[in-house]
Amino acid sequence: MQQHGGDVIVIGAGLIGLSLAFELAERGAAVRVYDRGEPARAASWAGAGMLAPYTERITNEALLRLCEESLRDYPAFVRRVADAGGVDAHLRLDGVVYAAFDSQEFLSLQRHAAALRARGIECEVLDRAGALKGEPWLGPSVTGALSKKQEGFVDNRRLGRALVAACEARGVSVERSHSIAMECDARRALGVRTERGFIPGGVVVNACGAWAARLVGVPASCVPPVEPVKGQMIALGVPTGFVRRATWVPGAYLVPRDDGRLLIGATVESSGFDERATAGGIHALLDAALTAAPALGDFTMTESWAGLRPGTPDGLPVLGPTPLANFFLATGHYRNGILLAPATARSIADAVESGDVSRLETFALARFGTEGVSLSRMTHA
Ligand code: GLY
Protein backbone atom coordinates (compact mmCIF):
# COMPACT_ATOMS: atom_id res chain seq x y z
CA MET A 1 0.00 0.00 0.00
CA GLN A 2 2.70 2.46 0.84
CA GLN A 3 4.76 4.46 -1.57
CA HIS A 4 7.95 2.95 -0.16
CA GLY A 5 7.01 -0.74 -0.54
CA GLY A 6 7.63 -3.66 1.80
CA ASP A 7 6.88 -4.16 5.47
CA VAL A 8 6.71 -1.31 7.95
CA ILE A 9 8.83 -1.61 11.06
CA VAL A 10 7.81 0.54 14.02
CA ILE A 11 10.42 0.79 16.78
CA GLY A 12 8.69 1.62 20.07
CA ALA A 13 5.51 -0.03 21.36
CA GLY A 14 4.11 2.93 23.26
CA LEU A 15 0.68 4.37 22.49
CA ILE A 16 2.16 6.32 19.56
CA GLY A 17 3.90 3.31 17.98
CA LEU A 18 0.96 0.97 18.58
CA SER A 19 -1.60 3.50 17.25
CA LEU A 20 0.49 3.95 14.12
CA ALA A 21 0.90 0.19 13.69
CA PHE A 22 -2.85 -0.29 14.08
CA GLU A 23 -3.63 2.49 11.58
CA LEU A 24 -1.19 1.13 9.01
CA ALA A 25 -2.44 -2.43 9.47
CA GLU A 26 -6.04 -1.26 8.98
CA ARG A 27 -4.87 0.32 5.72
CA GLY A 28 -3.46 -3.01 4.59
CA ALA A 29 0.23 -2.77 5.51
CA ALA A 30 2.26 -5.61 7.03
CA VAL A 31 3.60 -4.13 10.28
CA ARG A 32 6.07 -5.31 12.89
CA VAL A 33 6.58 -3.45 16.16
CA TYR A 34 9.72 -3.83 18.30
CA ASP A 35 10.33 -2.66 21.83
CA ARG A 36 12.89 -3.43 24.50
CA GLY A 37 10.23 -3.40 27.20
CA GLU A 38 6.63 -4.49 27.62
CA PRO A 39 4.27 -2.84 25.15
CA ALA A 40 2.50 0.34 26.32
CA ARG A 41 4.56 0.70 29.47
CA ALA A 42 6.86 3.75 29.92
CA ALA A 43 5.10 7.11 29.51
CA SER A 44 2.05 5.45 27.93
CA TRP A 45 1.39 3.61 31.19
CA ALA A 46 2.60 6.33 33.55
CA GLY A 47 0.37 9.19 32.39
CA ALA A 48 -3.12 10.04 33.58
CA GLY A 49 -4.61 9.91 30.08
CA MET A 50 -5.77 13.51 30.10
CA LEU A 51 -7.14 14.78 26.79
CA ALA A 52 -6.97 18.48 27.54
CA PRO A 53 -5.31 20.78 24.98
CA TYR A 54 -7.07 23.89 26.34
CA THR A 55 -6.30 23.18 29.97
CA GLU A 56 -2.68 22.55 28.95
CA ARG A 57 -2.79 26.07 27.44
CA ILE A 58 -1.01 25.08 24.27
CA THR A 59 -0.04 28.29 22.50
CA ASN A 60 1.51 27.00 19.27
CA GLU A 61 -1.32 27.19 16.73
CA ALA A 62 -0.18 24.22 14.61
CA LEU A 63 0.16 22.02 17.70
CA LEU A 64 -3.19 23.19 19.06
CA ARG A 65 -4.84 22.30 15.73
CA LEU A 66 -3.25 18.85 15.72
CA CYS A 67 -4.42 18.32 19.31
CA GLU A 68 -7.95 19.47 18.42
CA GLU A 69 -8.04 17.10 15.45
CA SER A 70 -6.87 14.25 17.68
CA LEU A 71 -9.43 15.07 20.38
CA ARG A 72 -12.19 14.99 17.73
CA ASP A 73 -10.84 11.65 16.47
CA TYR A 74 -10.80 10.03 19.90
CA PRO A 75 -14.33 8.53 20.10
CA ALA A 76 -14.06 6.90 16.67
CA PHE A 77 -10.47 5.81 17.35
CA VAL A 78 -11.35 4.11 20.65
CA ARG A 79 -14.35 2.45 18.95
CA ARG A 80 -12.22 1.13 16.06
CA VAL A 81 -9.65 -0.21 18.51
CA ALA A 82 -12.38 -1.91 20.60
CA ASP A 83 -14.04 -3.34 17.49
CA ALA A 84 -10.76 -4.87 16.40
CA GLY A 85 -9.44 -6.23 19.70
CA GLY A 86 -12.44 -6.38 22.03
CA VAL A 87 -11.01 -4.12 24.77
CA ASP A 88 -12.71 -0.83 25.64
CA ALA A 89 -10.38 1.96 26.77
CA HIS A 90 -12.92 3.82 28.96
CA LEU A 91 -12.98 7.19 27.20
CA ARG A 92 -14.68 10.00 29.09
CA LEU A 93 -15.17 13.35 27.39
CA ASP A 94 -17.34 15.09 29.97
CA GLY A 95 -15.14 18.09 30.64
CA VAL A 96 -12.05 19.09 32.56
CA VAL A 97 -12.32 21.55 35.45
CA TYR A 98 -9.65 24.11 36.32
CA ALA A 99 -10.13 25.42 39.86
CA ALA A 100 -8.85 28.79 41.06
CA PHE A 101 -7.96 29.63 44.65
CA ASP A 102 -7.44 33.39 44.51
CA SER A 103 -8.97 36.34 42.68
CA GLN A 104 -6.00 36.73 40.30
CA GLU A 105 -6.23 33.13 39.14
CA PHE A 106 -10.01 33.40 38.78
CA LEU A 107 -9.55 36.52 36.62
CA SER A 108 -7.06 34.64 34.50
CA LEU A 109 -9.59 31.79 34.06
CA GLN A 110 -12.22 34.32 32.95
CA ARG A 111 -9.82 35.73 30.36
CA HIS A 112 -8.99 32.22 29.20
CA ALA A 113 -12.71 31.45 28.88
CA ALA A 114 -13.20 34.54 26.67
CA ALA A 115 -10.30 33.46 24.42
CA LEU A 116 -11.67 29.92 24.15
CA ARG A 117 -15.17 31.14 23.32
CA ALA A 118 -13.72 33.34 20.57
CA ARG A 119 -12.29 30.10 19.16
CA GLY A 120 -15.69 28.43 19.37
CA ILE A 121 -14.82 26.25 22.35
CA GLU A 122 -17.65 25.54 24.75
CA CYS A 123 -16.72 26.38 28.32
CA GLU A 124 -18.36 27.51 31.52
CA VAL A 125 -17.06 29.86 34.20
CA LEU A 126 -18.28 28.74 37.62
CA ASP A 127 -18.37 30.94 40.69
CA ARG A 128 -17.39 29.50 44.07
CA ALA A 129 -20.82 27.95 44.67
CA GLY A 130 -20.89 26.47 41.17
CA ALA A 131 -17.40 25.02 41.53
CA LEU A 132 -18.32 23.39 44.86
CA LYS A 133 -21.61 22.10 43.50
CA GLY A 134 -19.81 20.36 40.63
CA GLU A 135 -16.86 19.11 42.69
CA PRO A 136 -17.87 19.19 46.40
CA TRP A 137 -14.49 17.76 47.52
CA LEU A 138 -12.69 21.01 46.62
CA GLY A 139 -11.58 22.98 49.67
CA PRO A 140 -13.50 26.00 51.02
CA SER A 141 -10.87 28.41 49.69
CA VAL A 142 -11.82 27.74 46.06
CA THR A 143 -12.79 31.03 44.35
CA GLY A 144 -14.21 29.65 41.10
CA ALA A 145 -13.50 27.32 38.21
CA LEU A 146 -13.50 26.98 34.46
CA SER A 147 -15.02 23.88 32.91
CA LYS A 148 -13.99 22.98 29.37
CA LYS A 149 -16.68 20.71 28.07
CA GLN A 150 -15.02 18.93 25.13
CA GLU A 151 -12.03 17.77 27.15
CA GLY A 152 -11.72 14.65 29.28
CA PHE A 153 -9.54 11.60 29.68
CA VAL A 154 -9.00 8.04 28.61
CA ASP A 155 -7.75 5.18 30.78
CA ASN A 156 -4.32 5.05 29.17
CA ARG A 157 -3.40 1.68 30.70
CA ARG A 158 -6.56 0.14 29.26
CA LEU A 159 -5.87 1.90 25.94
CA GLY A 160 -2.45 0.24 25.87
CA ARG A 161 -4.01 -3.20 26.36
CA ALA A 162 -6.72 -2.37 23.84
CA LEU A 163 -4.16 -1.36 21.21
CA VAL A 164 -2.04 -4.48 21.73
CA ALA A 165 -5.16 -6.63 21.26
CA ALA A 166 -6.27 -4.59 18.23
CA CYS A 167 -2.83 -4.75 16.63
CA GLU A 168 -2.63 -8.50 17.12
CA ALA A 169 -6.14 -8.93 15.71
CA ARG A 170 -5.02 -7.02 12.60
CA GLY A 171 -1.95 -9.21 12.15
CA VAL A 172 0.66 -6.84 13.57
CA SER A 173 3.52 -8.63 15.30
CA VAL A 174 4.51 -6.91 18.55
CA GLU A 175 7.90 -8.26 19.62
CA ARG A 176 10.08 -7.69 22.64
CA SER A 177 13.84 -7.65 22.01
CA HIS A 178 16.55 -6.60 24.40
CA SER A 179 18.75 -5.30 21.58
CA ILE A 180 17.29 -3.21 18.77
CA ALA A 181 19.34 -1.32 16.17
CA MET A 182 18.29 0.29 12.93
CA GLU A 183 20.35 -0.62 9.88
CA CYS A 184 20.75 1.73 6.92
CA ASP A 185 23.03 2.54 4.01
CA ALA A 186 23.97 6.07 2.94
CA ARG A 187 20.53 6.75 1.45
CA ARG A 188 17.91 4.64 3.13
CA ALA A 189 16.83 2.62 6.14
CA LEU A 190 17.14 -1.10 5.47
CA GLY A 191 15.50 -2.61 8.53
CA VAL A 192 16.19 -3.55 12.10
CA ARG A 193 18.66 -5.90 13.79
CA THR A 194 17.70 -7.62 17.01
CA GLU A 195 19.30 -10.49 18.93
CA ARG A 196 17.34 -12.79 16.61
CA GLY A 197 18.90 -11.39 13.43
CA PHE A 198 18.19 -8.84 10.69
CA ILE A 199 14.63 -8.05 9.64
CA PRO A 200 14.32 -6.00 6.43
CA GLY A 201 11.71 -3.21 6.26
CA GLY A 202 10.41 -1.02 3.45
CA VAL A 203 9.80 1.72 6.01
CA VAL A 204 11.21 2.20 9.52
CA VAL A 205 9.61 4.52 12.09
CA ASN A 206 11.30 5.72 15.27
CA ALA A 207 8.52 5.92 17.88
CA CYS A 208 10.82 5.45 20.88
CA GLY A 209 9.39 8.30 22.99
CA ALA A 210 11.91 9.65 25.52
CA TRP A 211 14.50 7.17 24.16
CA ALA A 212 14.18 8.37 20.54
CA ALA A 213 17.60 10.05 20.49
CA ARG A 214 19.21 6.83 21.69
CA LEU A 215 18.08 4.48 18.95
CA VAL A 216 21.22 2.63 17.87
CA GLY A 217 22.34 2.75 14.22
CA VAL A 218 20.76 6.08 13.30
CA PRO A 219 22.98 8.63 11.47
CA ALA A 220 23.48 11.88 13.39
CA SER A 221 21.47 13.85 10.80
CA CYS A 222 18.38 11.76 11.63
CA VAL A 223 18.56 11.88 15.43
CA PRO A 224 15.70 13.92 16.94
CA PRO A 225 16.70 16.26 19.80
CA VAL A 226 14.53 14.49 22.37
CA GLU A 227 15.28 14.41 26.08
CA PRO A 228 13.40 12.79 28.96
CA VAL A 229 11.27 14.99 31.23
CA LYS A 230 10.25 13.07 34.32
CA GLY A 231 6.72 13.16 35.69
CA GLN A 232 5.96 11.61 39.07
CA MET A 233 2.46 10.49 39.94
CA ILE A 234 0.60 9.06 42.92
CA ALA A 235 -2.75 7.36 43.38
CA LEU A 236 -5.16 7.57 46.31
CA GLY A 237 -7.94 5.08 46.96
CA VAL A 238 -11.15 7.13 47.10
CA PRO A 239 -14.86 6.18 46.89
CA THR A 240 -15.97 5.93 43.25
CA GLY A 241 -17.48 9.25 42.16
CA PHE A 242 -15.79 11.25 44.92
CA VAL A 243 -13.98 13.30 42.27
CA ARG A 244 -16.36 13.57 39.33
CA ARG A 245 -14.28 15.10 36.56
CA ALA A 246 -10.59 15.53 35.85
CA THR A 247 -9.62 18.65 37.79
CA TRP A 248 -6.61 20.95 37.76
CA VAL A 249 -5.59 22.80 40.89
CA PRO A 250 -2.44 24.89 41.36
CA GLY A 251 0.53 22.51 41.14
CA ALA A 252 -1.36 19.30 40.32
CA TYR A 253 -4.11 17.61 38.37
CA LEU A 254 -6.46 14.95 39.70
CA VAL A 255 -8.01 12.32 37.45
CA PRO A 256 -10.55 9.74 38.68
CA ARG A 257 -10.59 6.14 37.49
CA ASP A 258 -13.60 3.81 37.41
CA ASP A 259 -11.91 1.43 39.87
CA GLY A 260 -11.81 4.04 42.66
CA ARG A 261 -8.24 5.20 42.15
CA LEU A 262 -7.65 8.93 42.04
CA LEU A 263 -4.51 9.73 40.04
CA ILE A 264 -2.60 12.85 41.06
CA GLY A 265 0.16 14.23 38.84
CA ALA A 266 2.60 15.27 37.82
CA THR A 267 6.00 16.74 38.47
CA VAL A 268 8.05 18.18 35.59
CA GLU A 269 11.72 17.35 36.09
CA SER A 270 14.79 17.27 33.87
CA SER A 271 16.73 14.50 35.60
CA GLY A 272 17.86 12.30 32.73
CA PHE A 273 16.63 8.72 32.60
CA ASP A 274 15.94 8.56 36.33
CA GLU A 275 12.54 6.86 36.73
CA ARG A 276 12.33 6.84 40.51
CA ALA A 277 9.40 8.24 42.44
CA THR A 278 11.00 10.30 45.20
CA ALA A 279 9.96 11.64 48.59
CA GLY A 280 10.35 15.20 47.26
CA GLY A 281 8.16 14.53 44.23
CA ILE A 282 5.44 12.81 46.26
CA HIS A 283 5.56 15.59 48.83
CA ALA A 284 5.07 18.24 46.14
CA LEU A 285 2.05 16.43 44.69
CA LEU A 286 0.42 15.79 48.07
CA ASP A 287 1.07 19.36 49.12
CA ALA A 288 -0.65 20.75 46.00
CA ALA A 289 -3.59 18.34 46.25
CA LEU A 290 -4.20 18.74 49.98
CA THR A 291 -3.86 22.52 49.86
CA ALA A 292 -6.63 22.58 47.25
CA ALA A 293 -8.72 19.87 48.89
CA PRO A 294 -7.93 19.06 52.54
CA ALA A 295 -10.63 16.34 52.46
CA LEU A 296 -8.27 14.16 50.41
CA GLY A 297 -6.00 13.84 53.45
CA ASP A 298 -8.17 11.05 54.82
CA PHE A 299 -7.56 8.59 51.99
CA THR A 300 -4.88 5.95 51.56
CA MET A 301 -2.01 6.50 49.18
CA THR A 302 -2.01 3.30 47.13
CA GLU A 303 0.63 3.81 44.46
CA SER A 304 3.47 6.06 43.34
CA TRP A 305 5.40 5.91 40.08
CA ALA A 306 7.21 8.01 37.50
CA GLY A 307 7.38 8.19 33.71
CA LEU A 308 9.53 9.96 31.17
CA ARG A 309 7.92 12.35 28.70
CA PRO A 310 9.75 12.90 25.41
CA GLY A 311 10.64 16.61 25.52
CA THR A 312 12.01 18.72 22.66
CA PRO A 313 13.75 22.14 22.65
CA ASP A 314 10.62 23.96 21.40
CA GLY A 315 8.01 21.76 23.07
CA LEU A 316 6.68 20.51 19.70
CA PRO A 317 6.70 16.90 18.52
CA VAL A 318 9.06 15.67 15.80
CA LEU A 319 6.95 14.06 13.10
CA GLY A 320 7.63 12.97 9.55
CA PRO A 321 10.53 12.17 7.27
CA THR A 322 14.27 12.35 7.88
CA PRO A 323 17.22 12.79 5.50
CA LEU A 324 17.18 8.99 5.07
CA ALA A 325 14.55 7.93 2.55
CA ASN A 326 11.92 5.73 4.24
CA PHE A 327 12.97 6.52 7.82
CA PHE A 328 10.31 8.48 9.76
CA LEU A 329 10.01 10.02 13.20
CA ALA A 330 6.97 9.97 15.49
CA THR A 331 8.23 11.25 18.82
CA GLY A 332 8.71 14.32 21.03
CA HIS A 333 5.06 14.55 22.13
CA TYR A 334 6.07 15.85 25.55
CA ARG A 335 2.88 16.33 27.67
CA ASN A 336 0.43 15.33 24.95
CA GLY A 337 1.41 11.90 23.64
CA ILE A 338 -1.79 10.16 24.69
CA LEU A 339 -3.92 12.96 23.26
CA LEU A 340 -1.93 13.04 20.02
CA ALA A 341 -1.88 9.28 19.36
CA PRO A 342 -4.80 9.18 16.85
CA ALA A 343 -3.71 12.26 14.85
CA THR A 344 -0.07 11.18 14.85
CA ALA A 345 -1.05 7.72 13.61
CA ARG A 346 -3.13 9.20 10.81
CA SER A 347 -0.58 11.81 9.72
CA ILE A 348 2.40 9.46 9.75
CA ALA A 349 0.39 6.76 7.99
CA ASP A 350 -0.53 9.35 5.32
CA ALA A 351 3.13 10.31 4.98
CA VAL A 352 4.17 6.66 4.65
CA GLU A 353 1.32 5.84 2.27
CA SER A 354 1.36 8.82 -0.07
CA GLY A 355 4.50 10.76 0.81
CA ASP A 356 2.31 13.76 1.68
CA VAL A 357 3.98 15.54 4.58
CA SER A 358 2.54 19.02 3.99
CA ARG A 359 0.52 18.86 7.23
CA LEU A 360 3.63 18.04 9.21
CA GLU A 361 5.85 20.96 8.17
CA THR A 362 5.77 22.64 11.60
CA PHE A 363 6.86 19.39 13.23
CA ALA A 364 9.64 18.45 10.78
CA LEU A 365 13.05 17.44 12.05
CA ALA A 366 14.44 19.98 9.53
CA ARG A 367 13.30 22.88 11.77
CA PHE A 368 16.32 22.20 13.97
CA GLY A 369 18.69 22.88 11.04
CA THR A 370 21.28 20.65 9.46
CA GLU A 371 23.60 21.01 12.44
CA GLY A 372 20.92 19.62 14.73
CA VAL A 373 20.37 21.01 18.21
CA SER A 374 22.61 20.48 21.16
CA LEU A 375 20.58 18.38 23.59
CA SER A 376 22.04 20.32 26.51
CA ARG A 377 20.46 23.54 25.21
CA MET A 378 16.98 22.15 25.76
CA THR A 379 14.76 23.86 28.29
CA HIS A 380 11.40 22.82 29.60
CA ALA A 381 8.68 24.88 31.18
N1 GLY B 1 -0.21 15.47 30.21
C1 GLY B 1 0.13 15.80 31.53
C2 GLY B 1 1.52 15.53 31.89
O1 GLY B 1 2.34 15.26 31.04
O2 GLY B 1 1.81 15.61 33.05
Residues whose N, C-alpha, C, O or C-beta is under 5 A from the ligand:
A	BS01	LIG	G231 A266 Y334 R335 N336
